[in-house]
Amino acid sequence: MFRGSIVALITPFRNGGIDERAFQDFVEWQIAEGTHGLVPVGTTGESTTLSHEEHHRVIKLCVEVSRGRVPVIAGTGSNSTEEAISLTRFAKQAGATAALVVTPYYNKPTQEGLYAHYKAIHDAVDLPIVIYNIPGRSVVDMSVATMARLAKLPNIVGVKDATGDLVRPLRTRIEIGPDFCQLSGEDATATAFLAQGGVGCISVTANVAPGLCARMQDAWMRGDLAEMARVRDLLMPLHHALFVETSPGPVKYAASLLGKCAEDMRLPMVPPTQATRDTVRAALVKTGLLT
C-alpha cells in the first residue's frame, strides 16, 4: 500500500503560530523532489505541542497540497484512546489516505492494552491504520505476536518500526506475511530494513534531502544496488547529524539553512546548541545540499 521515501514532515512556526505558507510550499517541494508519501503531525511535526485545532489544520493543509498525488498518512496517535479516535475521525474527514497511530506513551499499557487500544480505533473509524512502534519515546514495545493479532483486522495495514532491531522486520514478515506494509522509522537503517523485508522508510532526513532519499528508495525498487549503496553512504553523515540532539531541533535548523522555514520550535523543545549547528551545517555541505 505504501512504499519508498515517506517524509515525517516538520511543522514550520513563525511568531508563535503555524507558518501555513511555508508548510504548504514545503509540502509542494517534497512532492516535486520525488517523495513518495507525506506524514503530517507526527513526532517530527511536534504534534504534542499543537492544539487540536492546529493539529486539524496541518492535516487539512497537507491534504490540500497533495491533491491525491501522493499518500497522506496523518499522525493521529495519543495516549488517550478517545483522543486518538477523535483525531483519526478528523483525518478521514479531511481526506487523509491513512492514519499513523503511535503506541500510547507514558501509560505503559500491557500487550493486551495495546491490542485493545488499536482495535478500538480500528472499529471506530474506517481508515487504514499504520502502527507506530517507537519504544524509545513511548517506553512500550509492541511484540510481534500482538502485531500479528492486530494485522488480522482489515484496516491495520502496516507498521512504522523505530525499534532499530533489524531482526524484527524479518520476524514480522514471516509471522504476518509480505502484504503487511513494513516501513522503517530509522533513517540510518533504511536500506538494511529493506533487505529484511521492509518496503520503505518514514524519514526525518527526507525533510532536507528529499531527492536523495527518494533516489535511494527508487534504486532499491529497480534493483540498482550500486546506486542505492552510493546514496546510502552519501546520506549517512546527515542521518547522524540530525539526531545529535533530540529531533526535530537539528532537522528544523537544517531546513532553516536551506531557506525552507524558520527554526522556531515550541517549549519544551529548544534550538540546538552551537556544536550541533556546526555538525548539521558540515553534514549538509558534505552531502552537497549546502555550499
Residue pairs with C-beta under 8 A, 6 or more apart in sequence:
1 71
1 98
1 128
1 157
1 158
1 181
2 36
2 37
2 71
2 73
2 98
2 130
2 158
2 181
2 183
2 199
2 200
3 36
3 181
3 199
3 200
3 217
3 221
4 36
4 37
4 199
4 200
4 214
4 217
4 218
4 221
5 34
5 35
5 36
5 37
5 200
5 201
5 203
5 206
5 210
5 213
5 214
5 216
5 217
6 35
6 36
6 37
6 38
6 39
6 71
6 73
6 183
6 200
6 201
6 202
6 203
6 206
7 30
7 35
7 37
7 38
7 39
7 202
7 203
7 206
7 207
7 210
7 213
8 39
8 42
8 43
8 44
8 45
8 202
8 203
8 204
8 206
8 207
9 23
9 26
9 27
9 30
9 38
9 39
9 40
9 41
9 42
9 44
9 45
9 62
9 207
10 26
10 44
10 45
10 46
10 207
10 248
10 251
10 252
10 255
10 261
11 18
11 23
11 40
11 41
11 45
11 46
11 47
11 50
11 58
12 18
12 19
12 22
12 23
12 26
12 255
12 260
12 261
12 262
12 264
13 19
13 262
13 264
13 265
13 266
14 22
14 261
14 262
14 264
18 50
18 54
18 57
18 58
19 261
19 262
20 57
20 61
22 260
22 261
22 262
23 58
23 61
23 62
23 261
24 61
24 64
24 65
25 260
26 255
26 260
26 261
27 38
27 61
27 62
27 65
27 66
28 65
29 210
29 260
30 38
30 206
30 210
31 38
31 65
31 66
31 69
31 70
33 210
33 211
33 214
34 210
34 211
34 214
34 215
34 218
35 70
35 206
35 210
35 213
35 214
36 70
36 71
36 200
36 214
36 217
37 70
37 71
37 72
37 73
37 200
38 62
38 66
38 70
38 71
38 72
38 73
39 45
39 72
39 73
39 74
39 75
39 100
39 202
40 58
40 59
40 61
40 62
40 72
40 74
40 75
41 47
41 50
41 55
41 58
41 59
41 74
41 75
41 76
42 75
42 100
42 102
42 132
42 202
43 75
43 102
43 134
43 137
43 247
43 248
44 204
44 207
44 247
44 248
44 251
45 58
45 75
45 248
46 248
46 265
46 266
46 269
47 55
47 75
49 266
49 267
49 269
50 58
52 86
52 87
55 87
55 90
56 90
56 94
59 72
59 74
59 90
59 91
59 94
59 96
60 94
62 72
62 74
63 72
63 94
63 95
63 96
66 72
71 97
71 98
72 95
72 96
72 97
72 98
73 96
73 97
73 98
73 99
73 100
73 130
73 202
74 87
74 91
74 94
74 96
74 98
74 99
74 100
75 99
75 100
75 102
75 132
76 84
76 87
76 88
76 90
76 91
76 99
76 100
76 101
77 84
77 87
77 100
77 101
77 102
77 103
77 104
77 132
78 84
78 87
78 102
78 104
79 104
79 105
79 106
79 107
80 104
81 104
81 116
81 117
81 120
81 121
84 101
84 117
84 121
85 120
85 121
85 124
85 125
87 99
88 99
88 101
88 121
88 124
88 125
88 127
88 129
89 124
89 125
91 99
91 127
92 99
92 125
92 126
92 127
96 127
97 128
98 127
98 128
98 129
98 130
98 157
99 121
99 125
99 127
99 128
99 129
99 130
100 129
100 130
100 132
100 160
100 202
101 118
101 121
101 129
101 130
101 131
101 132
102 132
102 134
102 137
102 138
103 109
103 114
103 131
103 132
103 133
103 134
103 135
103 138
103 140
103 141
103 142
104 113
104 114
104 117
104 138
104 140
105 137
105 138
105 139
105 140
106 138
106 139
107 113
108 139
108 140
109 117
109 140
111 142
111 143
111 145
111 146
114 140
114 142
114 146
115 146
115 149
115 150
118 129
118 131
118 150
118 153
118 156
119 150
119 153
121 129
122 129
122 150
122 153
122 155
122 156
126 155
127 155
128 155
128 157
129 155
129 156
129 157
130 157
130 158
130 159
130 160
130 181
130 183
131 142
131 147
131 150
131 156
131 158
131 159
131 160
132 159
132 160
132 162
132 185
133 141
133 142
133 147
133 159
133 160
133 161
133 162
133 163
133 185
134 160
134 162
134 163
134 185
135 141
135 162
135 163
136 162
137 162
141 163
144 168
144 171
144 172
144 175
145 175
147 159
147 172
147 175
147 176
148 172
148 175
148 176
150 156
151 176
151 180
157 180
157 181
158 180
158 181
158 182
158 183
159 172
159 180
159 181
159 182
159 183
160 183
160 184
160 185
160 202
161 168
161 169
161 172
161 182
161 183
161 184
161 185
161 186
161 193
161 198
162 184
162 185
162 186
164 186
164 189
166 189
166 192
166 193
166 196
167 196
169 182
169 184
169 193
169 196
169 197
169 198
170 196
170 197
172 180
172 182
172 197
173 180
173 182
173 196
173 197
178 197
181 199
182 193
182 197
182 198
182 199
183 198
183 199
183 200
183 201
183 202
184 190
184 193
184 194
184 198
184 200
184 201
184 202
185 201
185 202
186 193
186 201
187 201
187 203
187 204
187 205
187 213
187 235
187 239
187 242
188 236
188 239
188 240
190 198
190 201
190 203
190 216
190 217
190 232
191 216
191 220
191 228
191 229
191 232
193 201
194 200
194 217
194 220
200 217
201 213
201 217
203 213
204 242
204 243
204 247
204 248
204 251
205 213
205 235
205 238
205 239
205 242
205 251
206 213
206 214
207 251
207 254
207 255
208 238
208 242
208 251
208 254
208 255
208 258
208 260
208 284
208 289
209 235
209 238
209 287
209 289
212 231
212 234
212 235
212 287
213 235
215 227
215 231
216 227
216 228
216 231
216 232
216 235
219 225
219 227
219 228
219 231
220 228
234 287
234 288
235 287
237 282
237 283
237 286
237 287
238 254
238 283
238 284
238 286
238 287
238 289
240 283
241 250
241 254
241 276
241 279
241 280
241 282
241 283
241 284
242 250
242 251
242 254
242 280
242 283
243 250
244 250
244 272
244 275
244 276
244 279
244 280
245 272
245 273
245 276
246 269
248 265
248 269
249 265
249 269
249 270
249 271
249 272
249 276
250 272
250 276
250 279
250 280
252 261
252 263
252 264
252 265
253 263
253 271
253 272
253 276
253 277
253 280
254 280
254 284
255 261
255 263
256 262
256 263
257 280
257 281
257 284
257 290
258 284
258 289
258 290
263 271
265 271
272 280
281 290
284 290
285 291
